[in-house]
Amino acid sequence: MSEKRLIELETRLMYQEQTIQELNDALASQQQQLDRLEATCRKLIESVRAAVRSQGDLPHEKPPHY
């Protein structure tokens, strides 16, 4: 293998490793964001459930404008 070809392959490998690291960092960041969003959704769902439970069995009345 010629030295020029070897240098070309090493250069490609370097750029591929850099790209893989950048993609890995982006994926890790997105996973953290997804985890935070899921936690927020769970909190919101629990808040809504708690609000519904606190109202008890109220009769379903039509709003005053009907």
ABEGO torsion letter per residue (X at the ends): XBAAAAAAAAAAAAAAAAAAAAAAAAAAAAAAAAAAAAAAAAAAAAAAAAAAAAAEBBBBBBBAAX
